[in-house]
Amino acid sequence: MMLDRLGLKHEDANLVADGRRLREAVEDVVARRDRLTRDLGGTSGTEAATQAVLRAVLAA
């Protein structure tokens, strides 16, 4: 994801770590099929999907 790329480009370990946490949160939400948008086979809107990812990031 973008944060990973920016972290590597600018040698910023914090950006790399944040990118990893975000990617893992998205993967977790998709794997649990929690609040998926229609393009991923769910029925949720983007706001609900975003909130699910945010909860996963904060739980990590």
Residue frames as a rotation matrix with the C-alpha (Angstrom) as fourth column:
MET 1
0.579 0.815 0.000 0.00
0.815 -0.579 0.000 0.00
0.000 0.000 -1.000 0.00
MET 2
0.597 -0.280 0.752 0.96
0.182 -0.865 -0.467 3.63
0.781 0.416 -0.465 -0.23
LEU 3
0.832 -0.291 0.473 2.25
-0.555 -0.426 0.714 3.92
-0.006 -0.857 -0.515 3.34
ASP 4
0.661 -0.619 0.424 4.58
0.407 0.770 0.492 0.96
-0.631 -0.153 0.761 2.83
ARG 5
0.445 -0.460 0.769 5.97
0.838 -0.091 -0.539 2.54
0.317 0.883 0.345 -0.34
LEU 6
0.660 -0.170 0.732 6.45
-0.171 -0.982 -0.074 5.95
0.732 -0.076 -0.677 1.25
GLY 7
0.874 -0.325 0.362 8.07
-0.348 0.102 0.932 4.40
-0.339 -0.940 -0.024 4.31
LEU 8
0.502 -0.709 0.495 10.56
0.709 0.666 0.233 2.48
-0.495 0.234 0.837 2.22
LYS 9
0.472 -0.290 0.832 11.25
0.656 -0.515 -0.552 5.43
0.589 0.806 -0.052 -0.09
HIS 10
0.448 -0.228 0.865 11.90
-0.390 -0.920 -0.040 7.80
0.805 -0.319 -0.501 2.82
GLU 11
-0.401 -0.645 -0.651 13.42
0.240 0.611 -0.754 5.18
0.884 -0.459 -0.091 5.11
ASP 12
-0.452 0.390 0.802 10.73
-0.823 -0.529 -0.207 5.81
0.344 -0.754 0.560 7.72
ALA 13
-0.931 0.009 -0.365 10.08
0.107 0.962 -0.250 2.74
0.349 -0.271 -0.897 9.85
ASN 14
-0.679 0.729 -0.090 6.96
-0.082 -0.197 -0.977 4.32
-0.730 -0.656 0.193 11.36
LEU 15
-0.090 0.642 -0.761 5.29
-0.953 -0.279 -0.122 4.63
-0.291 0.714 0.637 7.95
VAL 16
-0.572 -0.175 -0.801 6.21
-0.506 0.844 0.177 1.05
0.645 0.507 -0.571 7.13
ALA 17
-0.968 0.204 -0.144 4.71
0.239 0.590 -0.771 -0.14
-0.072 -0.781 -0.620 10.42
ASP 18
-0.410 0.860 -0.303 1.57
-0.415 -0.472 -0.778 1.93
-0.812 -0.193 0.551 9.92
GLY 19
-0.213 0.278 -0.937 1.20
-0.964 0.098 0.248 0.56
0.161 0.956 0.247 6.41
ARG 20
-0.830 -0.140 -0.540 1.49
-0.095 0.989 -0.111 -2.97
0.550 -0.041 -0.834 7.75
ARG 21
-0.835 0.546 -0.077 -1.13
0.158 0.103 -0.982 -2.31
-0.528 -0.832 -0.172 10.45
LEU 22
-0.209 0.780 -0.590 -3.54
-0.768 -0.504 -0.394 -0.83
-0.605 0.371 0.705 7.91
ARG 23
-0.378 0.004 -0.926 -3.03
-0.780 0.538 0.321 -3.68
0.499 0.843 -0.200 5.44
GLU 24
-0.943 -0.007 -0.334 -3.56
0.153 0.880 -0.450 -6.27
0.297 -0.475 -0.828 8.18
ALA 25
-0.634 0.763 -0.130 -6.72
-0.150 -0.285 -0.947 -4.49
-0.759 -0.581 0.295 9.35
VAL 26
-0.094 0.578 -0.810 -8.16
-0.982 -0.190 -0.022 -4.50
-0.167 0.793 0.586 5.82
GLU 27
-0.589 -0.189 -0.786 -7.25
-0.442 0.889 0.117 -8.18
0.677 0.416 -0.607 5.41
ASP 28
-0.972 0.228 -0.052 -8.91
0.160 0.485 -0.860 -8.98
-0.170 -0.845 -0.508 8.75
VAL 29
-0.344 0.891 -0.296 -12.15
-0.538 -0.445 -0.716 -7.17
-0.769 -0.087 0.633 7.86
VAL 30
-0.074 0.282 -0.956 -12.31
-0.972 0.194 0.133 -8.88
0.223 0.940 0.260 4.45
ALA 31
-0.800 -0.293 -0.523 -11.50
-0.221 0.955 -0.197 -12.32
0.558 -0.042 -0.829 5.90
ARG 32
-0.850 0.522 -0.066 -14.27
0.233 0.262 -0.937 -11.97
-0.472 -0.812 -0.344 8.49
ARG 33
-0.561 0.627 0.540 -16.59
0.644 -0.079 0.761 -10.60
0.520 0.775 -0.360 5.78
ASP 34
-0.105 0.431 -0.896 -17.40
0.868 -0.400 -0.294 -7.78
-0.485 -0.809 -0.332 8.19
ARG 35
0.418 0.407 -0.812 -19.07
0.118 -0.911 -0.395 -4.76
-0.901 0.069 -0.429 6.58
LEU 36
-0.572 -0.633 0.522 -18.01
0.568 0.154 0.808 -5.49
-0.592 0.759 0.272 3.03
THR 37
-0.338 0.409 -0.848 -18.96
-0.606 -0.784 -0.136 -3.13
-0.720 0.468 0.513 0.23
ARG 38
0.662 0.745 0.077 -20.98
-0.397 0.436 -0.807 -4.35
-0.635 0.504 0.585 -2.73
ASP 39
0.487 -0.527 -0.697 -17.92
-0.795 0.063 -0.604 -4.74
0.362 0.847 -0.388 -4.96
LEU 40
-0.675 -0.734 0.071 -16.61
-0.680 0.583 -0.444 -7.31
0.285 -0.348 -0.893 -2.47
GLY 41
-0.544 0.531 -0.649 -19.90
0.195 0.833 0.518 -9.18
0.816 0.155 -0.557 -2.21
GLY 42
-0.752 0.267 -0.603 -21.31
0.621 -0.018 -0.783 -7.36
-0.220 -0.963 -0.152 0.80
THR 43
0.163 0.894 0.416 -24.13
0.886 -0.319 0.338 -4.91
0.435 0.314 -0.844 1.32
SER 44
0.303 -0.097 -0.948 -22.43
0.735 -0.609 0.297 -2.15
-0.606 -0.787 -0.114 3.33
GLY 45
0.948 -0.032 0.317 -21.64
0.169 -0.792 -0.587 1.33
0.270 0.610 -0.745 2.19
THR 46
0.153 -0.980 0.127 -18.19
0.331 -0.070 -0.941 2.86
0.931 0.186 0.313 2.25
GLU 47
0.035 -0.120 0.992 -18.72
-0.755 -0.654 -0.052 4.60
0.655 -0.747 -0.113 5.59
ALA 48
0.827 0.322 0.461 -19.58
-0.551 0.631 0.546 1.34
-0.115 -0.706 0.699 7.37
ALA 49
0.796 -0.590 -0.136 -16.66
0.459 0.734 -0.500 -0.45
0.395 0.335 0.856 5.70
THR 50
0.015 -0.804 0.595 -14.30
-0.075 -0.594 -0.801 2.35
0.997 -0.033 -0.069 6.70
GLN 51
0.303 0.175 0.937 -15.50
-0.901 -0.268 0.341 2.19
0.311 -0.947 0.077 10.30
ALA 52
0.997 0.050 0.058 -14.90
-0.064 0.959 0.277 -1.57
-0.042 -0.280 0.959 10.38
VAL 53
0.402 -0.915 0.039 -11.33
0.539 0.202 -0.818 -1.08
0.740 0.350 0.574 9.18
LEU 54
-0.030 -0.382 0.924 -10.79
-0.490 -0.800 -0.346 1.73
0.871 -0.463 -0.163 11.69
ARG 55
0.724 0.330 0.605 -12.00
-0.689 0.311 0.655 -0.50
0.028 -0.891 0.453 14.53
ALA 56
0.905 -0.414 -0.095 -9.61
0.400 0.906 -0.138 -3.23
0.143 0.087 0.986 13.39
VAL 57
0.118 -0.894 0.432 -6.68
0.229 -0.399 -0.888 -0.77
0.966 0.204 0.157 13.24
LEU 58
0.063 -0.052 0.997 -7.42
-0.777 -0.629 0.017 0.55
0.626 -0.775 -0.080 16.72
ALA 59
0.902 0.320 0.291 -7.79
-0.432 0.711 0.556 -2.98
-0.029 -0.627 0.779 18.11
ALA 60
0.678 -0.692 -0.248 -4.33
0.364 0.609 -0.705 -3.97
0.639 0.388 0.665 16.84
